[in-house]
Amino acid sequence: MDIFFDGYMYVVIISLLLTVLLIAIGLFFRQSKPFPKYEGYTDSLGYTESEGYIKPKHFFIQTFKKKHEPFHFQNHHSRSFIEEVVIDLSKAEFQEETYIMIHKATIGEMKIYIPEDLGVRLQCSVLLGSVKMGKNKEEGIPSKLEWESPYYEFSPHKVNIIVNYMIGDIIIKK
């Protein structure tokens, strides 16, 4: 009887995990569908297309690494099912005053290196996982971090970073 019960429990656990995975994939694809635009359309941040609306790029699996060589920083908005991001903003070359970087994923890991002289505003949230900045670490359900660099308003270049993960870790190093 115990052998049957143990085998049955494995089937139940695997079925539950598969169900959760299929629901997460369904939510990802539902978010990926573009909403119809109309006059006066605004995105989730309140930007209209003429004010800097950034059309999201959709990926199933994305790896975004910019840490060893200088690169031209651009506004971007990505949605992924699985995502890994490593970015060193000290290597970025800025030409405009304000930038927006948005990353949304079902499962993700992000490491951001922020130089002291750059104006950065962060809005990070993870449903299940952690957000770590320096010695501070937020863990649990959900983990959130909102932070602004001390001289954000006076910095010649400003970067607004928005990260939303269902499951994942976000590490911010200064």
NORRA-V147835 format. One line per field, one symbol per residue. ss: DSSP state (H for helix, E for strand, L for the rest). burial: I if it has 9 or more other C-alpha atoms within 8 Angstrom, else O. Layout:
ss->???
burial->???
This chain:
ss->LHHHHHHHHHHHHHHHHHHHHHHHHHHHHHHHLLLLLLLLLELLLLLEHHHLLLLLEEEEEEEEEELLLLEELLLEEEEEEEEEEEEEHHHEELLLLEEEEEEEEEEEEEEEELLLLLEEEEEEEEEEEEEEELLEEEEELLEEEEEELLLHHHLLLEEEEEEEEEEEEEEEEL
burial->OOOOOOOOOOOOOOOOOOOOOOOIIOOIOOOOOOOOOOOOOIOOOOIIIOOOIOOOOOIOOIOIOIIOOOOOOOOIIIIIIIIIIIIIIOIIOOOOOOIIIIIIIIIIIIIIIIOOOIIIIIIIIIIIIIIIIOOOIIIIOIIIIOOIIOOIOOIOIIIIIIIIIIIIIIIIIO
